[in-house]
Amino acid sequence: MYHFFWGDFCDWYIEWVKPELTSADREKAQATWMNLFAAFERALRLLHPFMPFLTEELWHQLPQPSGARSIALDRFPEPCAAQMDSAAEGQISLVQEIITAARNIRAEMKLDMKTKLLARLAPGSDSIRTYVEQSIDTILRLANLSSLSFAAPPFDSTKGVIPLHQGF
């Protein structure tokens, strides 16, 4: 639960959707807020047996349907097979690995975390390259990169380029 809540939900999901929360497209922003509330509410129900007082208080701060009295009276969340998508999970994991690699390389090279840097990536296949291209805005934002280009190794890290090599 700890890893899901702090790792997946707080570190990744919330950071991932931040731009949509303030989108000029009201429908997109509203849908993002609703998904965020739904995920948070389910996370609170998962945490409730371990942290009953805190989760109860936080649950009451969320929009609730009329007549809702307590998180303790809600059903414990159950997995829904129709909502599981292993291909999408793999794609998200790929993007997370690229972002994490960029952050780790930056830290290892003792480069300023606030400075946007150029990065190069060697994708292991055309399908990986296509998905990275579709996710480029998220990768640039969360890895704090000014650009990400595709190339074959070896990379020259003396020119301020992060040598990201992913051989998936």
C-alpha positions in Angstrom: 0.0 0.0 0.0 2.8 2.4 0.9 4.5 1.9 -2.5 1.3 2.3 -4.4 0.2 5.4 -2.5 3.5 7.3 -2.4 5.2 5.8 -5.5 2.5 5.2 -8.1 -0.2 7.6 -7.0 1.7 10.6 -5.6 5.1 10.4 -7.3 3.9 9.4 -10.7 0.1 9.8 -11.3 -0.4 13.2 -9.8 2.8 14.6 -11.4 1.7 13.0 -14.7 -1.7 14.7 -14.8 -0.9 18.1 -13.4 -1.0 19.9 -16.8 -4.5 18.5 -17.5 -5.8 19.7 -14.1 -5.4 23.3 -15.3 -6.2 22.7 -18.9 -8.1 25.4 -20.8 -10.3 22.6 -22.1 -12.8 22.5 -19.2 -14.1 19.0 -20.1 -10.5 17.6 -20.1 -9.7 19.3 -16.8 -13.0 18.1 -15.2 -12.4 14.5 -16.4 -8.9 14.6 -15.0 -10.1 16.0 -11.6 -12.8 13.3 -11.5 -10.3 10.5 -12.2 -7.9 11.9 -9.6 -10.6 12.0 -7.0 -11.8 8.5 -7.8 -8.2 7.1 -7.6 -7.6 9.0 -4.3 -10.9 7.8 -2.8 -10.1 4.2 -3.7 -6.6 4.6 -2.2 -8.2 5.9 1.0 -10.5 2.9 1.1 -7.4 0.6 0.7 -5.6 2.4 3.5 -8.6 2.7 5.8 -7.9 -0.6 7.8 -4.4 0.6 8.6 -5.1 4.3 9.1 -8.8 4.6 10.0 -8.9 8.1 11.6 -6.8 9.9 8.9 -8.5 8.2 6.0 -12.0 9.0 7.4 -11.1 12.7 7.8 -9.6 12.9 4.3 -12.6 11.0 2.8 -15.0 13.5 4.2 -13.0 16.3 2.4 -13.7 14.7 -1.0 -16.9 15.2 -3.0 -19.3 12.5 -1.8 -22.7 11.4 -3.1 -25.6 12.5 -0.9 -26.2 10.2 2.0 -22.6 9.1 2.3 -21.8 8.8 6.0 -18.5 7.1 6.5 -15.6 5.5 4.6 -16.0 2.5 6.9 -19.4 1.8 5.4 -18.1 1.8 1.8 -17.1 -1.5 0.2 -13.4 -2.4 0.0 -12.1 -1.8 -3.5 -11.9 -4.9 -5.8 -10.0 -5.2 -9.0 -12.0 -4.9 -12.2 -10.7 -7.1 -15.0 -12.3 -4.9 -17.7 -10.2 -1.9 -16.5 -6.9 -3.8 -16.7 -4.7 -3.1 -19.7 -1.3 -4.9 -19.7 -0.1 -3.2 -22.9 -0.8 0.3 -21.4 0.9 -0.7 -18.2 4.0 -1.7 -20.2 4.0 1.5 -22.1 3.7 3.6 -18.9 6.5 1.5 -17.3 8.7 2.3 -20.3 8.1 6.0 -20.0 8.8 5.8 -16.2 12.1 3.9 -16.9 13.2 6.6 -19.3 12.4 9.4 -16.9 14.0 7.6 -14.0 17.1 6.8 -16.1 17.4 10.5 -17.1 17.1 11.6 -13.4 19.6 9.0 -12.2 22.2 9.8 -14.9 21.8 13.5 -14.1 22.4 12.8 -10.4 25.4 10.5 -11.1 26.9 13.2 -13.2 26.2 15.8 -10.5 24.3 18.0 -12.9 21.9 20.7 -11.7 18.4 19.2 -11.3 16.8 22.5 -12.3 18.7 22.9 -15.6 17.0 21.6 -18.7 19.3 19.3 -20.6 19.4 17.6 -24.0 19.1 13.8 -24.0 19.6 11.1 -26.5 17.8 7.8 -26.5 18.5 4.5 -28.3 15.1 2.8 -28.5 15.2 -1.0 -28.8 12.5 -1.1 -31.5 10.4 1.0 -33.8 7.3 0.4 -31.6 9.2 1.8 -28.6 10.3 4.8 -30.6 6.7 5.5 -31.6 5.4 5.3 -28.1 8.3 7.5 -26.8 7.4 10.1 -29.5 3.7 10.0 -28.4 4.8 10.6 -24.8 7.5 13.1 -25.5 5.9 16.1 -23.7 5.5 14.0 -20.5 9.0 12.7 -20.7 10.5 16.2 -21.3 8.5 17.7 -18.4 9.1 15.0 -15.8 12.8 14.4 -16.7 13.3 18.1 -17.0 14.8 17.9 -20.5 14.9 20.5 -23.2 14.8 17.9 -25.9 15.1 14.2 -26.5 16.5 12.9 -29.7 17.0 9.4 -31.0 20.4 8.0 -31.9 22.6 5.0 -31.7 25.2 4.7 -29.0 27.9 5.5 -28.2 27.0 8.9 -26.8 29.4 11.8 -26.0 28.5 12.8 -22.5 31.1 15.6 -22.5 28.8 17.8 -24.6 26.0 18.1 -22.0 24.0 15.2 -23.4 22.5 12.7 -21.1 23.5 9.2 -22.5 20.2 7.4 -22.1 20.4 4.0 -23.7 17.4 1.8 -23.4 17.7 -1.6 -25.0 14.1 -2.9 -24.3 
